[in-house]
Amino acid sequence: MQLLRDNKWFNIKLSWTVTQDALKWDQRYMDVGDDALSEKWFNEFRQNLVSIDVA
């Protein structure tokens, strides 16, 4: 999730497909090695941002 925090261009309106394409060359993304896990973490991160915006 730190990878998403480090990218200032990320916002909650971006889809997983767009985000995945932007991150695919980052070593941290490649180190996960599991697309399903990467997507799960993306969704958790995005949900946390939504929760913060609502609060």
C-alpha positions in Angstrom: 0.0 0.0 0.0 3.0 2.3 0.5 3.4 2.1 -3.3 0.0 3.8 -3.8 0.8 6.3 -1.0 4.0 7.3 -2.8 2.3 8.0 -6.1 0.7 11.5 -5.9 -1.2 10.9 -9.1 -3.3 8.2 -7.5 -6.9 9.0 -6.6 -9.9 7.0 -5.6 -11.7 7.4 -9.0 -9.0 5.4 -10.8 -9.8 1.9 -11.8 -7.6 -1.1 -10.9 -6.8 -1.6 -14.6 -5.5 2.0 -15.0 -3.6 1.9 -11.8 -2.1 -1.5 -12.5 -0.9 -0.3 -15.9 0.8 2.7 -14.3 2.5 0.6 -11.7 3.6 -2.5 -13.7 7.2 -1.3 -14.0 7.6 -0.5 -10.3 9.8 -3.1 -8.6 7.5 -3.1 -5.5 4.5 -4.0 -7.7 6.5 -6.8 -9.4 7.7 -8.1 -6.0 4.1 -8.9 -5.0 3.9 -11.5 -7.8 0.2 -12.1 -7.4 -2.3 -10.0 -9.4 -5.2 -11.0 -7.2 -3.4 -10.0 -4.1 -2.3 -6.7 -5.7 -5.9 -6.0 -6.6 -7.1 -6.9 -3.1 -4.7 -4.4 -1.6 -5.6 -1.8 -4.1 -9.3 -2.1 -3.2 -8.5 -2.0 0.5 -6.4 1.1 0.1 -9.1 2.8 -2.0 -11.8 1.9 0.5 -9.7 3.4 3.3 -9.4 6.6 1.4 -13.1 6.7 0.9 -13.7 6.1 4.6 -11.4 9.0 5.4 -13.1 11.3 2.9 -16.5 10.5 4.5 -15.4 11.0 8.1 
